[in-house]
Amino acid sequence: MTVRLSKPWRPFDHATVATLTGHLGVYELGNTAGDVLYIGAAGGRSRFGLKGQLMDRLAADLDGACCFRVEVNMAYHSRRIELLEIYLNDHGQLPIYNTDVDESRLGRVRPG
């Protein structure tokens, strides 16, 4: 198992998102090149879990977001932070739409 989210990308449209369940977990939104544009989570206060969060993101119409992938995970908050830290380590900056995250509060990944 990898620490990066490695599930296949799925089309980011109403029909595909409607097939999701109300589980808690994390998700990534991507563009046609497979670049991650946003890393989010569906937590205990999310209406309808992953399905609701992704429906909200569809309504926000994030430019370039055409695909998504999810991971059902009860430790959604910690997992989202982990994914953000890995992304920051790999790219030197956060995904373009993660403007809600204070980069200085994230840990740094050290080579093993």
The first five atom37 places (N, CA, C, CB, O) and aatype in JSON, in Angstrom:
{
  "aatype": [12, 16, 19, 1, 10, 15, 11, 14, 17, 1, 14, 13, 3, 8, 0, 16, 19, 0, 16, 10, 16, 7, 8, 10, 7, 19, 18, 6, 10, 7, 2, 16, 0, 7, 3, 19, 10, 18, 9, 7, 0, 0, 7, 7, 1, 15, 1, 13, 7, 10, 11, 7, 5, 10, 12, 3, 1, 10, 0, 0, 3, 10, 3, 7, 0, 4, 4, 13, 1, 19, 6, 19, 2, 12, 0, 18, 8, 15, 1, 1, 9, 6, 10, 10, 6, 9, 18, 10, 2, 3, 8, 7, 5, 10, 14, 9, 18, 2, 16, 3, 19, 3, 6, 15, 1, 10, 7, 1, 19, 1, 14, 7],
  "atom_mask": [
    [1, 1, 1, 1, 1],
    [1, 1, 1, 1, 1],
    [1, 1, 1, 1, 1],
    [1, 1, 1, 1, 1],
    [1, 1, 1, 1, 1],
    [1, 1, 1, 1, 1],
    [1, 1, 1, 1, 1],
    [1, 1, 1, 1, 1],
    [1, 1, 1, 1, 1],
    [1, 1, 1, 1, 1],
    [1, 1, 1, 1, 1],
    [1, 1, 1, 1, 1],
    [1, 1, 1, 1, 1],
    [1, 1, 1, 1, 1],
    [1, 1, 1, 1, 1],
    [1, 1, 1, 1, 1],
    [1, 1, 1, 1, 1],
    [1, 1, 1, 1, 1],
    [1, 1, 1, 1, 1],
    [1, 1, 1, 1, 1],
    [1, 1, 1, 1, 1],
    [1, 1, 1, 0, 1],
    [1, 1, 1, 1, 1],
    [1, 1, 1, 1, 1],
    [1, 1, 1, 0, 1],
    [1, 1, 1, 1, 1],
    [1, 1, 1, 1, 1],
    [1, 1, 1, 1, 1],
    [1, 1, 1, 1, 1],
    [1, 1, 1, 0, 1],
    [1, 1, 1, 1, 1],
    [1, 1, 1, 1, 1],
    [1, 1, 1, 1, 1],
    [1, 1, 1, 0, 1],
    [1, 1, 1, 1, 1],
    [1, 1, 1, 1, 1],
    [1, 1, 1, 1, 1],
    [1, 1, 1, 1, 1],
    [1, 1, 1, 1, 1],
    [1, 1, 1, 0, 1],
    [1, 1, 1, 1, 1],
    [1, 1, 1, 1, 1],
    [1, 1, 1, 0, 1],
    [1, 1, 1, 0, 1],
    [1, 1, 1, 1, 1],
    [1, 1, 1, 1, 1],
    [1, 1, 1, 1, 1],
    [1, 1, 1, 1, 1],
    [1, 1, 1, 0, 1],
    [1, 1, 1, 1, 1],
    [1, 1, 1, 1, 1],
    [1, 1, 1, 0, 1],
    [1, 1, 1, 1, 1],
    [1, 1, 1, 1, 1],
    [1, 1, 1, 1, 1],
    [1, 1, 1, 1, 1],
    [1, 1, 1, 1, 1],
    [1, 1, 1, 1, 1],
    [1, 1, 1, 1, 1],
    [1, 1, 1, 1, 1],
    [1, 1, 1, 1, 1],
    [1, 1, 1, 1, 1],
    [1, 1, 1, 1, 1],
    [1, 1, 1, 0, 1],
    [1, 1, 1, 1, 1],
    [1, 1, 1, 1, 1],
    [1, 1, 1, 1, 1],
    [1, 1, 1, 1, 1],
    [1, 1, 1, 1, 1],
    [1, 1, 1, 1, 1],
    [1, 1, 1, 1, 1],
    [1, 1, 1, 1, 1],
    [1, 1, 1, 1, 1],
    [1, 1, 1, 1, 1],
    [1, 1, 1, 1, 1],
    [1, 1, 1, 1, 1],
    [1, 1, 1, 1, 1],
    [1, 1, 1, 1, 1],
    [1, 1, 1, 1, 1],
    [1, 1, 1, 1, 1],
    [1, 1, 1, 1, 1],
    [1, 1, 1, 1, 1],
    [1, 1, 1, 1, 1],
    [1, 1, 1, 1, 1],
    [1, 1, 1, 1, 1],
    [1, 1, 1, 1, 1],
    [1, 1, 1, 1, 1],
    [1, 1, 1, 1, 1],
    [1, 1, 1, 1, 1],
    [1, 1, 1, 1, 1],
    [1, 1, 1, 1, 1],
    [1, 1, 1, 0, 1],
    [1, 1, 1, 1, 1],
    [1, 1, 1, 1, 1],
    [1, 1, 1, 1, 1],
    [1, 1, 1, 1, 1],
    [1, 1, 1, 1, 1],
    [1, 1, 1, 1, 1],
    [1, 1, 1, 1, 1],
    [1, 1, 1, 1, 1],
    [1, 1, 1, 1, 1],
    [1, 1, 1, 1, 1],
    [1, 1, 1, 1, 1],
    [1, 1, 1, 1, 1],
    [1, 1, 1, 1, 1],
    [1, 1, 1, 1, 1],
    [1, 1, 1, 0, 1],
    [1, 1, 1, 1, 1],
    [1, 1, 1, 1, 1],
    [1, 1, 1, 1, 1],
    [1, 1, 1, 1, 1],
    [1, 1, 1, 0, 1]
  ],
  "atom_positions": [
    [[0.84, -1.19, 0.0], [0.0, 0.0, 0.0], [0.89, 1.25, 0.0], [-0.96, 0.0, 1.23], [1.87, 1.32, 0.73]],
    [[0.53, 2.19, -0.8], [1.27, 3.44, -0.89], [0.61, 4.51, -0.03], [1.37, 3.91, -2.35], [-0.59, 4.45, 0.24]],
    [[1.39, 5.49, 0.41], [0.8, 6.57, 1.19], [0.09, 7.58, 0.3], [1.87, 7.27, 2.03], [-0.78, 8.32, 0.75]],
    [[0.47, 7.61, -0.96], [-0.21, 8.49, -1.91], [-1.54, 7.86, -2.3], [0.68, 8.76, -3.17], [-1.68, 6.63, -2.28]],
    [[-2.5, 8.68, -2.64], [-3.79, 8.17, -3.1], [-3.59, 7.65, -4.52], [-4.92, 9.29, -3.04], [-3.29, 8.43, -5.43]],
    [[-3.74, 6.36, -4.72], [-3.4, 5.77, -6.01], [-4.6, 5.12, -6.71], [-2.31, 4.75, -5.83], [-4.43, 4.39, -7.68]],
    [[-5.78, 5.39, -6.22], [-6.97, 4.83, -6.85], [-7.14, 5.44, -8.24], [-8.24, 5.1, -5.98], [-6.63, 6.53, -8.5]],
    [[-7.84, 4.76, -9.13], [-8.03, 5.31, -10.48], [-8.92, 6.56, -10.46], [-8.65, 4.25, -11.4], [-9.82, 6.7, -9.63]],
    [[-8.65, 7.45, -11.4], [-9.48, 8.65, -11.56], [-10.82, 8.25, -12.15], [-8.77, 9.7, -12.47], [-10.92, 7.35, -12.97]],
    [[-11.87, 8.96, -11.7], [-13.23, 8.76, -12.21], [-13.73, 10.09, -12.74], [-14.18, 8.2, -11.1], [-13.29, 11.14, -12.27]],
    [[-14.66, 10.08, -13.71], [-15.19, 11.34, -14.24], [-15.88, 12.16, -13.15], [-16.18, 11.05, -15.39], [-16.67, 11.63, -12.37]],
    [[-15.57, 13.44, -13.11], [-16.15, 14.34, -12.12], [-17.41, 14.97, -12.72], [-15.13, 15.44, -11.7], [-17.39, 16.09, -13.21]],
    [[-18.5, 14.2, -12.65], [-19.78, 14.66, -13.17], [-20.89, 14.19, -12.24], [-20.02, 14.15, -14.63], [-20.67, 13.35, -11.37]],
    [[-22.07, 14.75, -12.43], [-23.19, 14.45, -11.52], [-23.54, 12.96, -11.51], [-24.42, 15.26, -11.93], [-23.82, 12.41, -10.45]],
    [[-23.53, 12.32, -12.66], [-23.91, 10.91, -12.74], [-22.94, 10.03, -11.94], [-23.96, 10.46, -14.19], [-23.38, 9.13, -11.23]],
    [[-21.66, 10.28, -12.05], [-20.67, 9.46, -11.35], [-20.67, 9.76, -9.86], [-19.27, 9.7, -11.93], [-20.62, 8.84, -9.04]],
    [[-20.73, 11.04, -9.49], [-20.74, 11.41, -8.07], [-22.0, 10.87, -7.4], [-20.66, 12.95, -7.91], [-21.96, 10.5, -6.22]],
    [[-23.11, 10.81, -8.11], [-24.37, 10.31, -7.55], [-24.28, 8.84, -7.14], [-25.49, 10.5, -8.55], [-25.09, 8.38, -6.34]],
    [[-23.32, 8.11, -7.68], [-23.18, 6.69, -7.33], [-22.44, 6.49, -6.0], [-22.44, 5.95, -8.43], [-22.4, 5.38, -5.48]],
    [[-21.86, 7.56, -5.46], [-21.11, 7.45, -4.21], [-22.04, 7.27, -3.02], [-20.23, 8.68, -4.01], [-23.25, 7.5, -3.11]],
    [[-21.46, 6.87, -1.92], [-22.2, 6.69, -0.68], [-21.92, 7.85, 0.27], [-21.84, 5.35, 0.0], [-21.18, 8.78, -0.06]],
    [[-22.52, 7.79, 1.43], [-22.33, 8.83, 2.43], [-21.18, 8.56, 3.37], [0.0, 0.0, 0.0], [-21.16, 9.11, 4.48]],
    [[-20.23, 7.73, 2.98], [-19.1, 7.41, 3.84], [-18.2, 8.62, 4.1], [-18.28, 6.29, 3.22], [-18.18, 9.58, 3.33]],
    [[-17.46, 8.55, 5.19], [-16.43, 9.54, 5.51], [-15.16, 9.15, 4.77], [-16.19, 9.64, 7.05], [-14.93, 7.98, 4.47]],
    [[-14.33, 10.14, 4.48], [-13.07, 9.82, 3.8], [-12.43, 11.05, 3.18], [0.0, 0.0, 0.0], [-12.78, 12.18, 3.51]],
    [[-11.49, 10.79, 2.29], [-10.76, 11.85, 1.61], [-10.98, 11.73, 0.1], [-9.25, 11.79, 1.95], [-11.38, 10.69, -0.41]],
    [[-10.7, 12.83, -0.59], [-10.84, 12.82, -2.05], [-9.84, 13.78, -2.67], [-12.27, 13.18, -2.47], [-9.36, 14.71, -2.03]],
    [[-9.55, 13.54, -3.92], [-8.71, 14.43, -4.72], [-9.49, 14.77, -5.99], [-7.32, 13.78, -5.06], [-10.17, 13.93, -6.57]],
    [[-9.36, 16.02, -6.41], [-9.89, 16.46, -7.69], [-8.71, 16.67, -8.61], [-10.74, 17.77, -7.56], [-7.67, 17.18, -8.2]],
    [[-8.86, 16.26, -9.88], [-7.75, 16.39, -10.81], [-8.17, 16.96, -12.15], [0.0, 0.0, 0.0], [-9.36, 17.15, -12.42]],
    [[-7.17, 17.24, -12.98], [-7.43, 17.76, -14.32], [-7.16, 16.66, -15.36], [-6.55, 19.01, -14.6], [-6.87, 15.53, -15.0]],
    [[-7.26, 17.0, -16.63], [-7.09, 16.01, -17.69], [-5.71, 15.38, -17.7], [-7.37, 16.64, -19.04], [-5.55, 14.25, -18.16]],
    [[-4.72, 16.08, -17.21], [-3.34, 15.56, -17.16], [-3.12, 14.67, -15.93], [-2.33, 16.71, -17.16], [-2.05, 14.07, -15.79]],
    [[-4.11, 14.59, -15.04], [-3.96, 13.8, -13.83], [-3.28, 14.55, -12.7], [0.0, 0.0, 0.0], [-2.87, 13.94, -11.71]],
    [[-3.15, 15.86, -12.84], [-2.58, 16.69, -11.78], [-3.64, 16.93, -10.71], [-2.06, 18.05, -12.35], [-4.8, 17.17, -11.02]],
    [[-3.23, 16.86, -9.45], [-4.16, 17.1, -8.34], [-4.39, 18.6, -8.19], [-3.61, 16.5, -7.01], [-3.44, 19.38, -8.09]],
    [[-5.67, 19.0, -8.19], [-6.04, 20.41, -8.04], [-6.53, 20.72, -6.64], [-7.12, 20.78, -9.06], [-6.43, 21.86, -6.18]],
    [[-7.07, 19.71, -5.94], [-7.62, 19.92, -4.6], [-7.61, 18.61, -3.84], [-9.07, 20.5, -4.67], [-7.9, 17.55, -4.41]],
    [[-7.28, 18.68, -2.57], [-7.35, 17.53, -1.67], [-8.34, 17.91, -0.57], [-5.93, 17.15, -1.07], [-8.14, 18.89, 0.14]],
    [[-9.39, 17.13, -0.43], [-10.42, 17.44, 0.54], [-10.81, 16.24, 1.38], [0.0, 0.0, 0.0], [-10.3, 15.13, 1.18]],
    [[-11.72, 16.47, 2.32], [-12.19, 15.41, 3.19], [-13.68, 15.57, 3.47], [-11.4, 15.39, 4.5], [-14.2, 16.69, 3.49]],
    [[-14.33, 14.46, 3.67], [-15.71, 14.43, 4.11], [-15.7, 13.91, 5.53], [-16.62, 13.55, 3.17], [-15.43, 12.73, 5.78]],
    [[-15.99, 14.8, 6.47], [-15.92, 14.44, 7.88], [-17.27, 14.24, 8.52], [0.0, 0.0, 0.0], [-18.3, 14.15, 7.84]],
    [[-17.25, 14.18, 9.83], [-18.46, 13.93, 10.6], [-19.53, 15.0, 10.46], [0.0, 0.0, 0.0], [-20.71, 14.72, 10.7]],
    [[-19.15, 16.19, 10.08], [-20.13, 17.27, 9.9], [-20.53, 17.46, 8.45], [-19.56, 18.57, 10.44], [-21.31, 18.36, 8.13]],
    [[-20.01, 16.62, 7.57], [-20.35, 16.71, 6.15], [-21.72, 16.1, 5.92], [-19.29, 16.0, 5.28], [-21.99, 14.98, 6.34]],
    [[-22.56, 16.84, 5.24], [-23.86, 16.29, 4.88], [-23.68, 15.29, 3.75], [-24.87, 17.41, 4.47], [-23.16, 15.64, 2.69]],
    [[-24.09, 14.07, 3.97], [-24.03, 13.01, 2.97], [-22.61, 12.58, 2.61], [-24.74, 13.46, 1.73], [-22.38, 12.05, 1.52]],
    [[-21.66, 12.81, 3.51], [-20.3, 12.28, 3.36], [-19.61, 12.66, 2.06], [0.0, 0.0, 0.0], [-19.72, 13.79, 1.59]],
    [[-18.9, 11.69, 1.48], [-18.14, 11.95, 0.26], [-19.05, 12.41, -0.88], [-17.37, 10.69, -0.17], [-18.7, 13.31, -1.64]],
    [[-20.21, 11.8, -0.99], [-21.15, 12.19, -2.03], [-21.53, 13.66, -1.9], [-22.41, 11.31, -1.97], [-21.51, 14.4, -2.89]],
    [[-21.88, 14.09, -0.71], [-22.26, 15.48, -0.48], [-21.13, 16.46, -0.73], [0.0, 0.0, 0.0], [-21.33, 17.52, -1.33]],
    [[-19.94, 16.12, -0.27], [-18.78, 17.0, -0.47], [-18.49, 17.17, -1.96], [-17.54, 16.45, 0.25], [-18.24, 18.29, -2.42]],
    [[-18.52, 16.08, -2.7], [-18.22, 16.18, -4.13], [-19.34, 16.87, -4.9], [-17.98, 14.79, -4.7], [-19.08, 17.55, -5.89]],
    [[-20.58, 16.71, -4.45], [-21.69, 17.45, -5.08], [-21.48, 18.95, -4.85], [-23.07, 16.99, -4.51], [-21.71, 19.76, -5.75]],
    [[-21.05, 19.33, -3.64], [-20.76, 20.74, -3.35], [-19.64, 21.26, -4.24], [-20.38, 20.92, -1.86], [-19.71, 22.38, -4.74]],
    [[-18.6, 20.45, -4.44], [-17.48, 20.86, -5.3], [-17.92, 20.98, -6.76], [-16.33, 19.85, -5.18], [-17.44, 21.85, -7.48]],
    [[-18.82, 20.12, -7.19], [-19.36, 20.25, -8.55], [-20.06, 21.59, -8.71], [-20.34, 19.1, -8.86], [-19.9, 22.26, -9.72]],
    [[-20.84, 21.97, -7.7], [-21.58, 23.24, -7.74], [-20.62, 24.43, -7.73], [-22.54, 23.33, -6.55], [-20.94, 25.48, -8.29]],
    [[-19.45, 24.27, -7.11], [-18.47, 25.36, -7.05], [-17.79, 25.57, -8.4], [-17.41, 25.07, -5.98], [-17.16, 26.6, -8.62]],
    [[-17.92, 24.59, -9.31], [-17.38, 24.7, -10.66], [-15.9, 25.1, -10.67], [-18.19, 25.71, -11.45], [-15.54, 26.15, -11.2]],
    [[-15.07, 24.26, -10.09], [-13.63, 24.52, -10.05], [-13.05, 24.34, -11.45], [-12.92, 23.57, -9.05], [-13.11, 23.25, -12.02]],
    [[-12.48, 25.39, -11.98], [-11.95, 25.4, -13.34], [-10.9, 24.31, -13.52], [-11.36, 26.77, -13.68], [-9.93, 24.25, -12.77]],
    [[-11.09, 23.45, -14.51], [-10.12, 22.42, -14.82], [-10.37, 21.08, -14.16], [0.0, 0.0, 0.0], [-9.8, 20.08, -14.58]],
    [[-11.21, 21.04, -13.12], [-11.45, 19.79, -12.42], [-12.39, 18.91, -13.25], [-12.05, 20.05, -11.01], [-13.55, 19.27, -13.48]],
    [[-11.88, 17.77, -13.7], [-12.69, 16.89, -14.55], [-12.71, 15.45, -14.04], [-12.16, 16.92, -15.96], [-13.43, 14.61, -14.6]],
    [[-11.93, 15.16, -12.99], [-11.91, 13.8, -12.47], [-11.68, 13.83, -10.96], [-10.82, 12.96, -13.18], [-11.23, 14.84, -10.4]],
    [[-11.99, 12.71, -10.31], [-11.82, 12.62, -8.87], [-11.49, 11.19, -8.48], [-13.08, 13.1, -8.13], [-11.68, 10.26, -9.26]],
    [[-10.99, 11.05, -7.27], [-10.8, 9.73, -6.67], [-11.03, 9.88, -5.18], [-9.38, 9.14, -6.98], [-10.78, 10.93, -4.6]],
    [[-11.5, 8.8, -4.57], [-11.86, 8.84, -3.15], [-11.21, 7.68, -2.41], [-13.39, 8.8, -2.97], [-10.83, 6.67, -3.0]],
    [[-11.11, 7.86, -1.11], [-10.68, 6.79, -0.22], [-11.55, 6.87, 1.03], [-9.14, 6.91, 0.15], [-11.53, 7.87, 1.75]],
    [[-12.31, 5.83, 1.29], [-13.11, 5.77, 2.5], [-12.14, 5.57, 3.66], [-14.19, 4.63, 2.45], [-11.33, 4.65, 3.65]],
    [[-12.24, 6.46, 4.67], [-11.28, 6.43, 5.76], [-11.89, 7.13, 6.97], [-9.93, 7.09, 5.34], [-12.26, 8.3, 6.89]],
    [[-11.98, 6.43, 8.07], [-12.54, 7.02, 9.29], [-11.6, 8.07, 9.89], [-12.83, 5.92, 10.32], [-12.05, 8.95, 10.62]],
    [[-10.32, 7.98, 9.6], [-9.34, 8.96, 10.08], [-9.14, 10.02, 9.0], [-7.97, 8.27, 10.45], [-8.01, 10.34, 8.63]],
    [[-10.25, 10.56, 8.5], [-10.24, 11.48, 7.35], [-9.4, 12.72, 7.59], [-11.64, 11.88, 7.02], [-8.71, 13.17, 6.67]],
    [[-9.43, 13.3, 8.77], [-8.68, 14.52, 9.03], [-7.17, 14.25, 8.94], [-9.05, 15.1, 10.42], [-6.45, 14.96, 8.24]],
    [[-6.71, 13.24, 9.64], [-5.28, 12.9, 9.61], [-4.84, 12.49, 8.22], [-4.98, 11.78, 10.6], [-3.74, 12.83, 7.78]],
    [[-5.7, 11.74, 7.51], [-5.35, 11.29, 6.17], [-5.26, 12.47, 5.21], [-6.37, 10.27, 5.66], [-4.38, 12.49, 4.35]],
    [[-6.15, 13.44, 5.33], [-6.08, 14.63, 4.46], [-4.79, 15.39, 4.72], [-7.3, 15.55, 4.7], [-4.12, 15.8, 3.77]],
    [[-4.42, 15.58, 5.98], [-3.18, 16.27, 6.31], [-1.99, 15.5, 5.72], [-3.02, 16.41, 7.86], [-1.09, 16.11, 5.15]],
    [[-2.0, 14.2, 5.85], [-0.93, 13.37, 5.29], [-0.82, 13.56, 3.78], [-1.18, 11.89, 5.62], [0.28, 13.74, 3.25]],
    [[-1.94, 13.53, 3.08], [-1.92, 13.73, 1.63], [-1.42, 15.13, 1.25], [-3.32, 13.51, 1.05], [-0.67, 15.28, 0.29]],
    [[-1.82, 16.14, 2.01], [-1.34, 17.5, 1.76], [0.17, 17.6, 1.98], [-2.08, 18.51, 2.67], [0.87, 18.23, 1.19]],
    [[0.66, 16.98, 3.04], [2.1, 17.01, 3.34], [2.91, 16.29, 2.25], [2.38, 16.37, 4.7], [3.97, 16.77, 1.86]],
    [[2.41, 15.18, 1.78], [3.09, 14.44, 0.71], [3.1, 15.27, -0.57], [2.4, 13.07, 0.46], [4.12, 15.34, -1.26]],
    [[1.96, 15.88, -0.89], [1.89, 16.72, -2.08], [2.87, 17.89, -1.98], [0.45, 17.25, -2.29], [3.57, 18.2, -2.94]],
    [[2.9, 18.53, -0.83], [3.82, 19.64, -0.6], [5.27, 19.19, -0.77], [3.6, 20.24, 0.81], [6.08, 19.9, -1.37]],
    [[5.59, 18.03, -0.24], [6.94, 17.49, -0.38], [7.28, 17.22, -1.84], [7.08, 16.2, 0.45], [8.39, 17.51, -2.29]],
    [[6.34, 16.67, -2.58], [6.58, 16.3, -3.98], [6.65, 17.5, -4.91], [5.5, 15.37, -4.45], [7.42, 17.49, -5.88]],
    [[5.86, 18.56, -4.63], [5.7, 19.67, -5.57], [6.2, 21.02, -5.06], [4.27, 19.79, -5.95], [6.29, 21.97, -5.84]],
    [[6.51, 21.13, -3.79], [6.99, 22.39, -3.24], [5.91, 23.41, -2.98], [0.0, 0.0, 0.0], [6.2, 24.53, -2.54]],
    [[4.67, 23.07, -3.23], [3.53, 23.94, -2.98], [2.28, 23.07, -2.86], [3.36, 25.02, -4.11], [2.31, 21.9, -3.22]],
    [[1.21, 23.65, -2.36], [-0.05, 22.92, -2.23], [-0.83, 22.95, -3.54], [-0.9, 23.51, -1.09], [-0.55, 23.78, -4.4]],
    [[-1.81, 22.05, -3.7], [-2.64, 22.1, -4.9], [-3.3, 23.48, -5.04], [-3.72, 21.0, -4.85], [-3.57, 24.16, -4.05]],
    [[-3.53, 23.87, -6.26], [-3.98, 25.23, -6.59], [-5.24, 25.66, -5.84], [-4.22, 25.32, -8.07], [-5.37, 26.84, -5.49]],
    [[-6.18, 24.75, -5.59], [-7.43, 25.13, -4.93], [-7.42, 24.89, -3.42], [-8.57, 24.36, -5.54], [-8.45, 25.09, -2.77]],
    [[-6.32, 24.48, -2.86], [-6.24, 24.3, -1.4], [-5.8, 25.6, -0.73], [-5.26, 23.16, -1.05], [-4.84, 25.63, 0.04]],
    [[-6.52, 26.67, -1.02], [-6.23, 27.98, -0.44], [-6.69, 28.07, 1.01], [-6.88, 29.08, -1.26], [-6.36, 29.02, 1.72]],
    [[-7.45, 27.07, 1.46], [-7.97, 27.04, 2.83], [-6.95, 26.46, 3.82], [-9.25, 26.23, 2.89], [-7.25, 26.37, 5.01]],
    [[-5.79, 26.07, 3.35], [-4.79, 25.4, 4.19], [-3.61, 26.33, 4.45], [-4.31, 24.09, 3.52], [-3.07, 26.94, 3.52]],
    [[-3.22, 26.45, 5.72], [-2.05, 27.22, 6.11], [-0.83, 26.3, 5.99], [-2.2, 27.8, 7.56], [-0.61, 25.43, 6.83]],
    [[-0.06, 26.5, 4.95], [1.1, 25.65, 4.66], [2.08, 25.57, 5.83], [1.83, 26.17, 3.44], [2.7, 24.54, 6.03]],
    [[2.21, 26.64, 6.6], [3.17, 26.67, 7.71], [2.76, 25.72, 8.85], [3.31, 28.1, 8.24], [3.58, 25.4, 9.71]],
    [[1.49, 25.28, 8.85], [1.02, 24.38, 9.91], [1.2, 22.9, 9.55], [-0.44, 24.65, 10.21], [0.92, 22.02, 10.36]],
    [[1.67, 22.66, 8.34], [1.87, 21.28, 7.91], [3.28, 20.82, 8.28], [1.64, 21.15, 6.39], [4.22, 21.61, 8.31]],
    [[3.41, 19.54, 8.55], [4.72, 18.96, 8.8], [5.46, 18.74, 7.5], [0.0, 0.0, 0.0], [4.88, 18.87, 6.42]],
    [[6.7, 18.42, 7.58], [7.52, 18.15, 6.41], [7.87, 16.67, 6.39], [8.81, 19.04, 6.4], [8.18, 16.08, 7.43]],
    [[7.82, 16.09, 5.21], [8.15, 14.69, 5.05], [9.66, 14.56, 4.92], [7.43, 14.08, 3.83], [10.28, 15.23, 4.1]],
    [[10.23, 13.69, 5.73], [11.68, 13.48, 5.68], [11.98, 12.18, 4.95], [12.29, 13.45, 7.11], [11.26, 11.19, 5.13]],
    [[13.02, 12.17, 4.12], [13.38, 10.93, 3.43], [13.7, 9.83, 4.43], [14.59, 11.16, 2.48], [14.33, 10.09, 5.46]],
    [[13.28, 8.61, 4.15], [13.47, 7.5, 5.06], [14.71, 6.82, 4.85], [0.0, 0.0, 0.0], [15.01, 5.85, 5.54]]
  ]
}
